Amino acid sequence: MVLGYIFVLCLITMEVVEDVVIVGAGIAGLTTSLGLHRLGIRSLVLESADSLRVTGFALAIWTNAWRALDALGIGNDIRQQHQALHGNVAFSRISGLRMFEKSYDVKGKLGDHEVYCVKRKLLLETIARELPNGTIRFSSKVVSIEESGYFKRVHLADGTILKAKVLVGCDGVNSVVAKWLGFKKPVFKGRSAVRGCADFNSSHGFDPKFMQYFGNGIKTGTIPCDDKTVYWFFGWYPSSQEEELKKNPAQLKQYMLSKLGKVSDEARAVVENTDLDAFRAAPVTYRHPWDLLWGNISKGNVCVAGDALHPMVPDIGQGGCAALEDGVVLARFLGEALLKNQEQENKDKGEEGKEKYKRIEMGLNKYASERKWRSIDLTSTSSVVSYIQVTDGGKITAFLRDKIFAPFLTWLLFKKADYDCGKLRSP
């Protein structure tokens, strides 16, 4: 009896060694895991929730993100289940007048552009399906991290301790791993966002265009995902009284409908036809560019990716796209580090561990160097665009936004999307 108790106790306290531990089963975490799997490297993905989290409903996938998805070998599968967007139309929600329209039939320096609005759930499920069984461990919340020689000891809420040769933080804006690396919490912009999807029994009849409306500190819009689903968003700077609405989905929905302004009847109907479960306001946060400039994206055998690295406001539609880029780049450099010629490991165990640690550290440093300036560029751009589009700055700001900035914005979106993160293997 006593021996049995001791055996069970040993099992409970036993430390499990893993080559690569990824914290967070979001876009960045699953992309990194799939990239490593394509290279023949096993990883373990820890997810605190009991299933895949699909908050946000949908996201814009621009040309740069499609290159990342194609590098993973799943681009065509996702394309076939969505509808390509043909253009962008901007309106004033005050007057209802069209401010600007731009076709997406544009050629960049790296080739033709393509833009889709992709269902987040479908994207995550497509990536997860390609992973080996047992890769994702749900209900696994990380509570602390500590040094242990060439490993990191990862403590989970259930008492499990994992010893990781590589630790990757893809655990979102409140990242435990980013905190361990010394990053401050992301900054709250004072702005909140509500997002949802309306599903229709038959074809919704929307043109395949990104329709957006600005004015008086509010930005809203609709984007079709396929012929039966339309994604919508609503962003504003809530007053103290409006903050109370966030606790009541029914009241929040009525408030939003009252603030839509002169949007089209079709756009209003999309919000009206969305279930109350979608009406949950989320704070918009971002990381200061100087925090990325001076902060540690990687340190030893630890790094961060996705929202744990570069939380940004959603106004240029690059948050999820950048997370896909992160995953491919990180998998490539980790692959180079972990698949080095085995001749270097014909040494005693201590030297072998030291060599592998150094290769991992060098690989993560290369990843951090490549992603730093890209992250700074995107977070800075999204913050400026957000200020101009959403801030209620009076008549001058409105004139500049409606007459000058709207066409410039579309050019800027294509410029940021004209980027290639590369393949999983270096040329």
C-alpha positions in Angstrom: 0.0 0.0 0.0 2.8 2.4 1.0 4.9 1.4 -2.0 1.9 2.1 -4.3 1.4 5.5 -2.7 5.1 6.3 -3.2 4.9 5.1 -6.9 1.9 7.3 -7.6 3.6 10.3 -5.9 6.6 9.8 -8.0 4.5 9.8 -11.1 2.8 13.0 -10.1 6.0 14.8 -9.4 8.0 13.3 -12.4 9.4 15.9 -14.8 8.7 15.2 -18.5 11.4 16.3 -21.0 10.2 17.8 -24.2 12.2 19.1 -27.2 9.9 22.0 -28.1 7.1 23.3 -25.8 4.8 25.9 -27.4 2.5 27.8 -25.0 -0.8 28.7 -26.7 -2.8 27.0 -29.4 -3.7 30.1 -31.3 -2.6 31.0 -34.9 1.1 31.5 -34.0 1.4 28.5 -31.8 -0.3 26.1 -34.2 1.5 27.5 -37.2 4.9 27.0 -35.5 4.0 23.5 -34.5 2.9 22.6 -38.0 6.0 24.1 -39.5 8.2 22.0 -37.2 6.1 18.9 -38.0 6.6 19.5 -41.7 10.4 19.5 -41.0 10.1 16.3 -38.9 10.3 17.9 -35.5 7.9 17.0 -32.8 6.5 19.8 -30.5 4.0 19.9 -27.6 1.4 22.7 -27.7 -0.1 23.7 -24.3 -3.5 25.3 -24.4 -5.1 26.6 -21.2 -8.7 26.3 -22.6 -10.4 22.9 -22.9 -10.7 23.3 -26.7 -9.5 25.5 -29.6 -10.3 29.2 -28.9 -12.0 30.9 -31.8 -12.7 34.4 -30.4 -12.7 37.0 -33.1 -14.8 34.9 -35.5 -12.9 35.8 -38.6 -9.8 37.7 -39.9 -8.5 39.3 -43.0 -5.8 37.1 -44.7 -3.7 39.3 -47.0 -1.1 38.2 -49.6 1.8 37.9 -47.1 -0.3 35.5 -45.0 -1.2 33.4 -48.0 2.5 32.9 -48.7 2.9 31.6 -45.2 -0.1 29.2 -45.5 1.3 28.0 -48.9 4.6 27.3 -47.2 2.8 25.1 -44.7 1.0 23.3 -47.5 -2.6 24.3 -46.5 -3.2 27.5 -48.5 -5.4 25.9 -51.2 -7.5 24.0 -48.8 -8.5 27.3 -47.0 -8.9 29.3 -50.2 -11.4 26.7 -51.5 -13.7 27.3 -48.5 -13.7 31.1 -48.7 -14.5 33.9 -51.2 -11.8 36.2 -52.6 -12.5 39.9 -52.0 -12.5 42.2 -55.0 -12.2 45.6 -53.4 -12.5 48.0 -50.6 -15.2 50.7 -50.2 -15.2 53.4 -47.6 -18.2 55.5 -46.5 -18.9 58.2 -44.0 -21.2 56.9 -41.3 -22.4 60.5 -40.7 -23.5 61.4 -44.3 -23.7 57.9 -45.8 -21.7 59.2 -48.8 -19.1 57.1 -50.4 -15.6 58.4 -49.7 -13.4 56.0 -51.7 -13.4 52.7 -53.6 -10.4 50.7 -54.6 -10.1 47.4 -56.5 -8.0 44.6 -55.1 -6.8 43.7 -58.6 -3.4 45.0 -57.8 0.1 43.7 -58.6 2.8 44.1 -56.1 6.6 43.8 -56.4 6.3 40.2 -55.4 3.3 39.3 -57.6 -0.5 39.6 -57.6 -2.3 40.4 -54.4 -5.1 38.3 -52.9 -7.3 39.1 -50.0 -9.9 36.9 -48.2 -11.8 37.1 -44.9 -11.2 33.7 -43.3 -13.2 32.1 -40.5 -10.9 31.8 -37.5 -12.4 28.5 -36.4 -11.9 26.9 -39.8 -8.3 28.2 -40.0 -7.3 26.8 -36.6 -9.1 23.5 -37.2 -7.3 23.1 -40.6 -3.9 23.6 -39.0 -4.7 21.3 -36.1 -5.9 18.5 -38.4 -2.5 18.4 -39.9 -0.8 17.8 -36.6 -0.1 14.4 -35.1 -2.5 13.2 -32.4 -1.4 14.3 -29.0 0.4 17.4 -30.2 -2.1 19.8 -28.4 -2.6 19.3 -24.7 -5.7 21.2 -23.6 -6.6 22.4 -20.0 -2.8 23.1 -19.5 -2.3 26.5 -18.0 1.3 27.6 -17.5 1.8 29.3 -14.1 5.5 29.8 -13.9 8.8 29.3 -15.7 12.2 28.7 -14.1 15.8 28.0 -15.3 17.2 24.4 -15.1 20.6 24.2 -16.8 20.0 23.9 -20.5 16.3 23.5 -20.0 13.4 25.6 -18.9 11.1 24.1 -16.2 7.5 24.9 -17.1 5.0 24.5 -14.2 1.4 23.9 -15.1 -1.6 24.6 -12.9 -2.3 20.8 -12.5 1.1 20.3 -10.9 2.8 18.9 -14.0 6.3 20.0 -14.6 7.8 20.0 -18.2 11.5 20.4 -19.0 11.7 22.1 -22.3 14.8 22.3 -24.5 13.0 25.1 -26.4 10.1 27.2 -25.0 8.0 29.3 -27.4 5.4 31.7 -26.0 2.4 32.1 -28.3 0.1 32.8 -25.3 -1.5 36.1 -26.4 -1.6 39.6 -25.0 -1.3 38.4 -21.4 1.6 36.1 -22.2 3.3 34.4 -19.2 6.4 33.8 -21.5 6.6 37.5 -22.6 6.5 38.6 -19.0 9.3 36.1 -18.2 11.3 37.7 -21.0 10.8 41.2 -19.4 8.1 42.6 -21.7 5.6 45.0 -20.1 1.9 44.4 -20.4 0.4 45.7 -23.7 -1.1 49.2 -23.6 -4.8 49.8 -23.6 -5.8 52.2 -26.3 -9.1 53.2 -24.6 -10.9 51.7 -27.5 -13.1 48.6 -27.5 -14.2 46.3 -30.3 -17.1 43.9 -30.9 -16.9 41.3 -33.6 -19.3 38.7 -35.0 -20.5 36.6 -37.9 -24.0 36.4 -39.4 -24.8 33.1 -41.0 -27.5 33.0 -43.7 -29.5 30.0 -44.8 -29.0 30.9 -48.5 -26.7 33.3 -50.4 -26.4 36.6 -48.5 -26.1 38.6 -51.7 -23.2 40.8 -50.5 -20.7 41.9 -53.1 -17.2 40.4 -52.4 -15.9 43.7 -51.0 -14.7 45.1 -47.7 -17.2 47.7 -46.7 -16.2 50.1 -43.9 -17.8 53.2 -42.3 -16.0 56.0 -40.3 -17.0 59.0 -38.3 -17.3 60.5 -34.9 -14.9 58.1 -33.2 -16.6 55.0 -34.5 -15.4 52.5 -37.2 -17.6 49.7 -38.4 -17.8 47.4 -41.4 -18.7 44.1 -43.0 -16.7 41.5 -45.0 -18.2 38.4 -46.6 -16.3 35.2 -45.8 -18.2 32.9 -48.3 -21.6 33.0 -50.0 -23.4 32.4 -46.7 -21.4 34.1 -43.9 -20.6 37.8 -43.3 -18.2 39.0 -40.8 -18.7 42.4 -39.1 -16.9 44.6 -36.6 -17.6 47.7 -34.5 -15.0 49.8 -32.8 -15.4 52.8 -30.5 -14.1 54.7 -27.5 -16.7 53.9 -24.8 -17.5 56.4 -22.1 -17.8 55.3 -18.4 -21.5 54.9 -18.8 -21.1 52.8 -21.9 -18.6 50.5 -20.1 -21.6 49.1 -18.2 -23.2 48.0 -21.4 -20.4 45.4 -21.9 -21.9 43.3 -19.1 -25.2 42.9 -20.9 -25.1 41.5 -24.5 -28.7 42.5 -25.3 -28.1 46.1 -24.2 -24.8 46.2 -26.0 -26.4 45.0 -29.2 -29.1 47.7 -29.0 -26.5 50.4 -28.3 -24.5 49.3 -31.4 -27.5 49.4 -33.6 -28.3 52.9 -32.4 -24.7 54.0 -33.2 -24.3 52.5 -36.6 -25.2 55.7 -38.3 -26.0 55.8 -42.0 -24.8 52.4 -43.0 -26.5 50.4 -45.6 -29.6 48.4 -44.7 -27.7 45.2 -45.5 -24.9 46.1 -43.0 -27.5 46.9 -40.3 -29.3 43.6 -41.0 -26.1 41.6 -40.5 -25.7 43.0 -36.9 -29.4 42.4 -36.2 -29.2 38.8 -37.4 -26.2 37.9 -35.2 -26.8 35.9 -32.0 -26.3 37.6 -28.7 -23.3 35.4 -27.8 -21.2 37.5 -30.2 -21.8 40.7 -28.3 -18.8 40.8 -26.1 -16.6 43.9 -26.1 -12.9 43.3 -26.1 -10.3 46.0 -25.2 -7.9 47.0 -28.1 -4.3 46.8 -26.9 -0.9 47.1 -28.6 2.8 47.1 -27.8 4.8 50.2 -28.1 7.4 50.0 -30.9 10.2 51.0 -28.5 9.3 48.1 -26.3 10.0 45.8 -29.3 13.1 47.7 -30.1 14.7 47.3 -26.7 12.9 44.2 -25.4 14.0 40.6 -25.6 12.1 38.7 -28.3 14.3 35.8 -27.5 16.6 34.9 -24.6 18.6 31.7 -24.5 16.2 28.9 -25.5 13.0 31.0 -25.1 11.2 33.3 -27.5 7.7 34.7 -28.2 5.5 35.0 -31.3 2.1 36.2 -32.4 0.2 38.5 -30.0 2.6 37.6 -27.2 5.2 39.5 -29.4 3.4 42.2 -31.3 -0.2 42.9 -30.1 -1.5 45.6 -32.5 -4.7 47.4 -33.2 -6.7 45.8 -36.0 -6.9 48.7 -38.5 -4.5 47.3 -41.1 -5.7 43.7 -40.7 -2.2 42.3 -40.1 -2.3 40.8 -36.6 -3.2 37.3 -37.7 -1.1 37.6 -40.9 2.0 38.5 -38.9 1.3 35.5 -36.5 1.4 33.2 -39.6 4.6 34.8 -40.7 6.1 34.3 -37.3 5.3 30.6 -37.2 7.0 29.9 -40.6 10.1 32.0 -39.8 10.4 30.5 -36.3 10.0 26.9 -37.6 12.6 27.5 -40.3 15.3 28.8 -37.9 14.5 26.2 -35.2 14.6 23.5 -37.8 18.1 24.6 -38.8 19.2 24.5 -35.2 17.6 21.2 -34.3 18.5 19.3 -37.5 22.2 20.1 -37.6 24.7 17.4 -38.6 24.7 14.8 -35.8 28.6 14.7 -36.0 28.6 17.6 -33.5 26.8 15.5 -31.0 29.4 12.6 -30.8 30.6 14.0 -27.5 29.9 13.4 -23.9 26.4 14.3 -22.7 27.5 17.6 -21.1 29.1 18.9 -24.3 26.2 17.6 -26.4 23.7 19.6 -24.3 25.8 22.7 -24.5 26.2 22.5 -28.3 22.5 22.0 -28.8 21.7 24.9 -26.5 24.0 27.2 -28.4 22.5 26.2 -31.7 19.0 26.8 -30.4 20.0 30.1 -29.0 21.6 31.2 -32.3 18.5 30.0 -34.2 16.1 32.0 -32.0 18.4 35.0 -32.2 18.1 34.9 -36.0 14.3 34.6 -35.7 14.2 37.6 -33.3 16.4 39.7 -35.6 14.2 39.0 -38.7 10.9 39.6 -36.9 11.9 42.6 -34.8 11.7 45.3 -37.6 8.7 43.7 -39.3 6.9 43.8 -35.9 7.9 47.4 -35.3 6.7 48.4 -38.7 3.3 46.8 -38.4 2.5 47.9 -34.8 3.6 51.5 -35.6 1.6 51.6 -38.8 -1.6 50.1 -37.2 -1.4 52.6 -34.4 -1.2 55.6 -36.7 -3.9 54.3 -39.0 -6.2 53.7 -35.9 -5.7 57.3 -34.7 -6.6 58.8 -38.1 -9.5 56.5 -38.8 -11.2 56.3 -35.5 -10.3 59.4 -33.4 -12.9 62.1 -33.5 -10.6 65.0 -34.2 -13.0 67.5 -35.6 -13.7 68.8 -39.1 -10.1 69.1 -40.2 -9.3 65.5 -39.2 -12.5 64.3 -40.8 -11.7 66.1 -44.1 -8.1 64.7 -44.2 -9.4 61.2 -43.4 -12.3 61.3 -45.9 -10.6 63.1 -48.9 -6.9 62.3 -48.6 -6.2 59.4 -46.2 -8.8 56.9 -47.5 -7.0 56.3 -50.8 -3.6 56.4 -49.2 -4.7 53.8 -46.6 -5.5 51.2 -49.3 -2.1 51.7 -50.9 -0.6 51.3 -47.4 -2.4 48.1 -46.8 -1.1 46.6 -50.1 2.4 47.8 -49.2 2.4 46.0 -45.9 1.0 42.9 -47.5 3.7 42.9 -50.3 6.0 40.7 -48.1 7.3 37.1 -48.2 8.3 35.4 -45.0 10.0 32.6 -47.1 9.8 28.8 -47.1 10.2 26.4 -44.2 13.7 25.5 -45.5 16.3 28.0 -46.5 17.2 28.0 -50.2 
